[in-house]
Amino acid sequence: MAEQGLVYGPLGPGTLHLCVDMQRVFGPGYPWAMPWLERVTPAIERLCERHADRTLFTRFIPAAHPGEGRGTWGRYYERWADITLEKLGTDAVRLVPALERFVPPAKVLDKHVYAPWTEGKLDAMLSGSGVDTLVITGGETDVCVLASALGGIDRGYRVVLVGDALCSFVDETHDALMELYLTRFTEQLEVTTVDEVLENWR
């Protein structure tokens, strides 16, 4: 599509790599395993190797016990009782080993809902930091990445999605969201590749 790429130019010094929920719980052997996670990890590693000090990893932290959570989250954790910390243990929420090695200098932000903005910690971290651009990788394209991108747009950040560094459970919804990103948010969101980010963020 014509909109694809860094249509608003190179990435400046106010750029932050926001890597969404690349955790062991979404890897092989877990109920929420994403088939694409291992496929996109090397692309994310390339970004981290170049910009570890400008990388922030988010981690989705499930409820401690089945049925726990505010409002519909309680029902959610009745349905997904096997995903609670009581059942999984805390190792499951750690970053995948290939990315965990970048912390520090990369930072980690824990959240209990899809968006990293809702609980206020990301706003607090970015306040006064000079960050004006978010380069987003991780998963899922159609859930937590969506929530992260829309929150960034609402706050006026330049939002850049790295298409070959995003993963999801289902090809169809990934493809549908990529179409949405490219056609409905053309003034506020760009979709590009790892190669283009590395070439334009020095």
Secondary structure, 3 states (H helix, E strand, C coil): CCCCCCCCCCCCCCEEEEEECCEHHHCCCCCCCCCCHHHHHHHHHHHHHHHHHHEEEEEECCCCCCCCCCCHHHHHHHHCHHHCHHHHCHHHHCECHHHHCCCCCCEEEEECCCCCCCCCHHHHHHCCCCCCEEEEEEECCCCHHHHHHHHHHHCCCEEEEEEEEEECCCHHHHHHHHHHHHHHCCCCEEEECHHHHHHHCC
